Amino acid sequence: MRYIDLTGRERSKTFRRRFDADKFLIQIEAQKYQGTWVNPDQSATRLEDWAQHWMATRVNLKPKTVASYQSLLGVHVLPRFGSAPLDRIQRIQIEAWVADLASKLSPSRTRQAHQVLNALLDAAVRARFLAANPAHRVALPRAKQREQLFLTPEQVLQLSKATPDPFRALVLVMAYGGLRWGEAVALRTKRIEVLRGEIRVAEAMAEISGALHFGPTKNYKARTVRIPEFLRQVLKHQIVTFANPGLDGLLFHVANGAPLRHSNFSKTFLQPAVEAAGRPRELRMHDLRHTAAALMISTGAHPEAIKRQLGHSSIKVTMDVYGHLFPSDADKLASALDNLYRNSQTLKNKALCLLRGRESNSQPTD
């Protein structure tokens, strides 16, 4: 049987029965009409060739994400599926691969490897190299959520005092400004508005394969963070005393003026300060960002204001991460019912007192 594909090329396929040939032709014509027809030559592309094309066209990815994708492809995805044609990769094979990874890797790393394969095959579907994505909705291991640590204002003060002078402001900026580590260590003098009490967060630093890269923030959006009065004075002192010279000078840096590296800072400065302040050894700098969210919630701040301060991409992210810290409707309901009960008791006691007073006044006197 012969047919013309969407490219105008004549193709042929052999069947034993006329019924099967007619059925195939009807399916091809329906696919062409619906826009779901897939070129057999393209669907035979090997995954490793498609991955090379896909990575070369990911112009929207940050360098750190590119490095992560390349690592996941090279170590986990391509060794298993690289030589397979796109249309020969089956769902059952992907499920077995995920199960094998889950037995060796953390749930988070397993999910990341699947995410890359899923993105590859999704792109192949959009490019009409595949009719459907066999990796879609494959069961994945649940990622373990690390318990968040929150500090009280008193504990934040203790930690900052236990930190060496050049980095005390860093602790306070993250605990009261809610910046990410990469945003805080990328702060420059020109983005600190002391008089207005504002920090312009427009840059972030990332470490990729040992090299430091400055680039946009996590969601590619700059934001303005309002800071309390005491932090204005702290940052003014930081600029005058410790910041690199010039408007482009980094606010926080090591002795030779180079940017801070997370691993070195944690080992050399944070952990000794954590121990001296009597805080849990598991405390990370990122927990100071959690602390900032908790402190804002404790003041009654609206979730939208917290979202803007933290630089979340949506209110859903804010509520997913910190929703459990907000007073629940159940708490409000229980409190309201308690107030009703206490008010009823108060009214009852007043009524009894009034009744007893009337009875006392009505008794005859000698």
Secondary structure, DSSP 4 states (H G I P E B T S, - for coil): -EEE-TTS-EEE---SSHHHHHHHHHHHHHHHHHT----HHHHT-BHHHHHHHHHHT-TTS-HHHHHHHHHHIIIIIHHHHTTSBGGG--HHHHHHHHHHHHTTS-HHHHHHHHHHHHHHHHHHHHTTS-SS-TTTT---PPPPPPPP----HHHHHHHHHHS-HHHHHHHHHHHHH---HHHHTT-BGGGEETTTTEEEE--EEEEETTEEEEE--TTS--EEEE--HHHHHHHHHHHHHTSPSSTT-BSS--TTSPPPPHHHHIIIIIHHHHHHTT--TT--THHHHHHHHHHHHHTT--HHHHHHHHT-SSHHHHHHHHGGGSPPHHHHHHHHHHHHHHHHHHHHHHHHHHHHHHHHHHS---
